Amino acid sequence: MTRSHPQPHSHPSRRALLGGAALTAFAVATGAGAGTANAATGTKTATTTGGTTAGGMWPTEFPLPNGFLPEGIAIGRKPYAYMGSRANGALYRTDLRTGEGRILFAGGTGLIAVGLKLDHDGLLYVAGNTGVARTHDSRTGEVVATHQLTEPTGHFINDVTLLGDRAWFTDSRAAALYGVPRGRAGTVRTLPLTGDWVQLPDVNNANGIVGTPDGRALIVVKSTPGELYNVNLRTGHATKITLVGAANVVNGDGLYRIGRTLYVVQNRLNLISVFHLNSKATTATLTGTITDPRFDVPTTAARFANRLYLVNARFTSPQTPETTFTGVAVPI
């Protein structure tokens, strides 16, 4: 993995800049390593070996079933990753300690699973593309509820985040977000996007979504042309976030936030751009990037301890029942 730092910035100061093409486990916290720095480019790379903060040699790459067509990944408080299939809506669970996994939900004809989020109560919220969102029991895989957010055609329910009392879903083909009540019955809320938001025809617009650091608004990435927006939860007014140090976040897909650090997965660029948000999340300053030779069109990210885990969707490869897929981990 290679990190590049285009300019000095005080946040976040903890970043270890790791690089190399090794597919074996590398240290995330305590492993010893040797590094090289290029003063002209501001790029630092290092190769390390050792264990994770949990103390074991946890794998940094793990297989998914052939033909799985992954896109979403979710991780909760325990070391298990949940991934969804675009092929048939199946769910797969991997033990991060061993890299071993199993099918949790077999899926079915006409089902799709893209973005996922795991709630503290064990409910797994799944974006279902064709106007649908589902809730699953993360222990059994059983479908707990199905929510018809929109008409089946002309919409792409793409990603989800948990904020307040609702799970918020994006629609890549319509200027709206949808709020599903968390862990209870209730009415789905449709939040039209207004303000600076301009919906573009025949392309993916809203994609990844996270809450702002203060929990009062949502951050949405617009994949085309590559913009970030701060969305008012009450009104739906979308304010374009000013990017500093980056012209855009084209191909922006999954978002993950830790405090005021925002990670933007740019899928076909095989890149994660790392931004520091100002206090109101109206400006995002690029502090670095993360690349890795194992990236093969990563789409979304989830965190456990001091690693980000991503799935390789391999959009530029044949999407057949024989196509191989993996999940990979990078340190943060």
Stockholm file with secondary structure:
# STOCKHOLM 1.0

chainA/1-332         MTRSHPQPHSHPSRRALLGGAALTAFAVATGAGAGTANAATGTKTATTTGGTTAGGMWPTEFPLPNGFLPEGIAIGRKPYAYMGSRANGALYRTDLRTGEGRILFAGGTGLIAVGLKLDHDGLLYVAGNTGVARTHDSRTGEVVATHQLTEPTGHFINDVTLLGDRAWFTDSRAAALYGVPRGRAGTVRTLPLTGDWVQLPDVNNANGIVGTPDGRALIVVKSTPGELYNVNLRTGHATKITLVGAANVVNGDGLYRIGRTLYVVQNRLNLISVFHLNSKATTATLTGTITDPRFDVPTTAARFANRLYLVNARFTSPQTPETTFTGVAVPI
#=GR chainA/1-332 SS CEEECSSCCSSCTTCCCCCCCCCSCCCSSSCCEEEEEETTTTEEEEEECCCCTTSSCCCSEEEECTTCCEEEEEECSSSEEEEEETTTCCEEEEETTTCCEEEEECCCTTCCCCCEEECTTSEEEEECBSSEEEEEETTTCCEEEEEECSCSSSCCEEEEEEETTEEEEEETTSSEEEEEESSSCCCCEEEECEETCCCCTTSCCEEEEEECTTSSEEEEEETTTTEEEEEETTTCEEEECEEESCSCCTTEEEEEEETTEEEEEEGGGTEEEEEEECTTSSEEEEEEEEECTTCSSEEEEEEETTEEEEEECCTTSCCSTTCCEEEEEEEC
#=GC SS_cons         CEEECSSCCSSCTTCCCCCCCCCSCCCSSSCCEEEEEETTTTEEEEEECCCCTTSSCCCSEEEECTTCCEEEEEECSSSEEEEEETTTCCEEEEETTTCCEEEEECCCTTCCCCCEEECTTSEEEEECBSSEEEEEETTTCCEEEEEECSCSSSCCEEEEEEETTEEEEEETTSSEEEEEESSSCCCCEEEECEETCCCCTTSCCEEEEEECTTSSEEEEEETTTTEEEEEETTTCEEEECEEESCSCCTTEEEEEEETTEEEEEEGGGTEEEEEEECTTSSEEEEEEEEECTTCSSEEEEEEETTEEEEEECCTTSCCSTTCCEEEEEEEC
//
